[in-house]
Amino acid sequence: MAEKQQAPLLEEAPSNPVGLRVIHSNGRGRGLAATRAFRRGEVLERAPVIVVARHLLQPLRGSALDDYWFWWDDGHNAFALGWAALYNHACPANTRFRLERAAQLIVFEAAADIQEGEEVTINYHGEPGDPSPVWFPAR
């Protein structure tokens, strides 16, 4: 009988977004709010992703999924699982994200102290204070 192979363990596995809840964000649809305070530098979520070659996404242009992809590299985008697709854009944002390509994760961490009840936001360009325009009317 063949031995069962165990999946390799990731050094930093995905994590559930403890301390967040889904909200209705005025004028922006769904979003996330803190259910407790977060300190600057604290990890809010480690979201696994599905990496997809960019040319395969063309049929999804203009669909409901079109605004939920993260840039991964020059030839790929990533669809984030967990609650990662629900972080709204702000400038400045109170949360930053970083791509962990080897682990296929996006890590979200507080860029500033976040108070209980405060909406948790990211800057869609990456850095919390990046003033570059976005592709939709920012609120």
Secondary structure as GFF3:
##gff-version 3
##sequence-region A 1 139
A	DSSP	beta_strand	20	25	.	.	.	ID=ss1
A	DSSP	beta_strand	29	34	.	.	.	ID=ss2
A	DSSP	beta_strand	43	53	.	.	.	ID=ss3
A	DSSP	three_ten_helix	54	60	.	.	.	ID=ss4
A	DSSP	beta_strand	69	73	.	.	.	ID=ss5
A	DSSP	beta_strand	76	80	.	.	.	ID=ss6
A	DSSP	three_ten_helix	84	86	.	.	.	ID=ss7
A	DSSP	beta_strand	88	89	.	.	.	ID=ss8
A	DSSP	beta_strand	95	100	.	.	.	ID=ss9
A	DSSP	beta_strand	105	110	.	.	.	ID=ss10
A	DSSP	beta_strand	119	122	.	.	.	ID=ss11
###
